[in-house]
Amino acid sequence: MNFLRGVMGGPSAGPQPSGAETIQKLCDRVASSTLLDDRRDAVRALKSLSKKYRLEVGIQAMEHLVRVLQTDRSDSEIIGYALDTLYNVISNDLEEEEQDDSEEENSPKQVDDLGSQFTEIFIKQQENVTLLLTLVEEFDFHVRWPGVKLLTSLLKQQGPQVQQIILVSPMGVSRLMDLLADSREVIRNDGVLLLQQLTKSNAAIQKIVAFENAFERLLDIITEEGNSDGGIVVEDCLLLLQNLLKNNNSNQNFFKEGSYIQRMKPWFEVGDDNCGWSAQKVTNLHLMLQLVRVLVSPTNPPGATSSCQKAMFHCGLLQQLCTILMATGVPADILTETINTVSEVIRGCQMNQDYFASVNAPSNPPRPAIVVLLMSMVNERQPFVLRCAVLYCFQCFLYKNQKGQGEIVSTLLPSTIDATGNSVSAGQLLCGGLFSTDSLSNWCAAVALAHALQENATLKEQLLRVQLATSIGNPPVSLLQQCTNILSQGDKIDRRGSKVQTRVGLLMLLCTWLSNCSIAVTHFLHNPANIPFLTGQIAENLGEEEQLVQGLCALLLGISIYYNDNSLENYRKEKLKQLIEKRIGRENFIEKLGFISKHELYSRAAQKPQPSFSSPDHMMFDHEFTKLVKELEGVISKAIYKSSEEDKKEEEVKKTLEQHDNIVTHYKKVIREQDQELEELKQQVNTLKSQNEQLQTTVTQQVSQIQQHKDQYNLLKVQLGKDNQHHNSHSDTVQMNGIQVEEVSKLKEELEEWKNKHELLQGQLREKDSLIEKLKPLQLETGTEQSSQMSKSSGLEHNNELQKELEMLRTQIQLQSAEISKLQAENQKLQVMNTSADPALGDSSATAAKNLELEGRLVQEVKELKSEVKALSEEKASLKQHLDSSNSTVAILQDEKSKLQQEVAESKKEQDDLLVLLADQDQKLSALKNKLKDLGVPVEDEDDIESGDQADEDEDGDEEEQD
């Protein structure tokens, strides 16, 4: 301690030591002192000097501080001082703050170099980083927090090297993930900053962090902090989420599969009162919108983007974004980013595009959101960035959306225009922007209208019907004619902005309109002023600005040649080529055509779909148009050099190919129809099989039920035989022993028993009746649906068994009737003998009366049983009739089955014949291709033709669905 007092400026009579000497003494003290307190005080002193004497402390003390970290792990205080000292030496943050007001230009660079050099020294020994990871695991605040800050600083200075060391360290990334679960907010927040630096540009670490449940923890933190209303912690979490998801398809898929997209919806629940947006809230919401765009970026794989788009629709996220889009009081930059986000959420997703078309602005009367956005796009008072965002949104709405394209074009057609003028349509806004005096509106409207025609030949033809009223008293002109008129007037119209921009926009619209549409080319050539204007523009030697216009004019003229169907005698392909040769020259024409792809703005536009320009003057090319130029530049160059004979041969080959394509298409259609018929027949066969199985199961159940009834019947028969034997033994006893009162009473009891048994048999008959009633509908169903001989034989067996049961019941009833009559005769004999032998019996008359009554009842019951047997025989006859009808139905079904099998065999034979025809056609096609190649004509590969066929089929399918 006395040593430290002297070092730190206590009263001393001698000269004061310099800073370097003091640091050297402190380092010696740290290295040589045996007492922990002395080492701790020395490290504390080094920490206090490390900010002012950063270079000296870093050079002299770094090795001693690392040794302290290794040897004094048990004392958290000295470890904390050592980590803070190393942080002050390595970090550039503190030094930059002190030098903010410095006038030296080289200071920031020197600071960066110093921190980077010290970091390189520290990580040269990889064990140092591993030791630091171990210290970060300590729960002690004075150890963990400075350890986190030091590791963050190391990653800032030498990111890739430190990332690699952590990646190969056992459980290195997992140990750092525990920081997000720390209950102390300071450590948790600095842990987020550490993970930001750790995950930069390292896909492997990003995947590990994501699978360590980072998404769940970060979303929980954002929710706890208040979503978009939270502080800078929310911003840090959003930046970390962007690091994890951007350009990482695996993490994006994991984010979607984990249902984390649904948890993003509350971020965008903005209240009705949108006044007073804080700067932090604007930043947070901006980052949230960017995070949504990361998931649906056009640069992602199409499948991943599509699944995220659908998930955003189903969870209501798209609806929430559209609410912000139509809300009032939203800051301009948030509104712009929201438009860009909605654009990419709906791009290429039919379901989302349909929903967006149905969104209305909260106005009176309500207007579609598309119309409101287009009003902003053609309004020159709106910010430039906002107008670009609206154009991007319109392009994304029409991307691969033929239904939306048709709706936009339909608002321009005469039959659908609102004559009352009460509402403004999208088509009217586009025409208004196309012919306004603001060049930026001209360009945006032209590009938007070109996207409405993109890859849709039908709409290109329909748009030729659009007529415009230019002025009162003059006849209307077509939209195509008006575009060419404005293009030819050029500099004569006074416009705000770049005049070249308007002409470029109109030329891009015309090139898109005329490409792959011969009818539009014919309409364009029908105006005698168009071709002279184009050749005049191309032939002139204009300045550098006009070179772009010359290139586009050359492209438009090339399209007029390549897609010309020679329907106009004065503008046939050959004559147009001769015109180019005389007035321009082929080489000059090709050179002017190449001006487009060589332009710097063309290269910028070709990079990504979103129109992002630094200033309105740079807004020249559209992304989709660059694709068209790339596609047409080569074929136009070849078409210019072809002779008339080559054109004729090419036309003949094209006609032959078209005929072949028509034949192939016809056979494909036939095969498709036959496939459908085969599928229907297979379904019918499967249905019949299932019905047959059901009938077989039904028959099996009936057989088992009948077997059960047989068993019951046999059991009753055995019981009846025993009762008969018992009755015969009693009769013999009466005859042998004479007339006794006891025997008479026994006979009465036997009569009662027979009566009960008779009633039991009647119950059994009723059960048989009910069973027959149940079997009737089943037998009918069997008759109408049975399809096999097995079920028929089973039905016959069932009827035979029922007939046998009825016969057995009938014989049983006859036996019972005979026994009852025998008992009646014996009873009468006993009564006579009883009256003559024993007159003292006073109850004989009463007994006789009872016996007579019993006899009457038995006779009545026997009659009833006979009637029931008769009814059963009638039912048996009806069942037999039903069985006969079922047999006939089975025969009919078997005939139908054989017919179906014959039809299947015939269809297979037809398919084989068709395949043979297709093979012959393919041989002819290959021979034609060889001829074309001998003539020097480029021929598309078979895969390209098939892909074209497939595309045509897909387009036909889409048009049929629209119809």
PyMOL commands that set and color helices and strands:
alter all, ss='L'
color gray80, all
select helices_A, chain A and resi 2-7+19-32+36-50+54-71+76-90+93-98+107-124+126-136+141-157+159-168+172-181+185-198+203-211+214-224+227-229+232-245+249-257+262-268+279-295+302-314+317-326+332-346+350-358+369-377+384-398+402-410+426-434+439-453+457-463+479-492+499-514+518-526+530-539+544-562+569-571+573-583+586-593+595-598+600-605+616-618+623-641+644-737+741-785+789-837+844-935+942-962
alter helices_A, ss='H'
color red, helices_A
select strands_A, chain A and resi 360-361+367-368+467-468+477-478
alter strands_A, ss='S'
color yellow, strands_A
deselect
rebuild
show_as cartoon
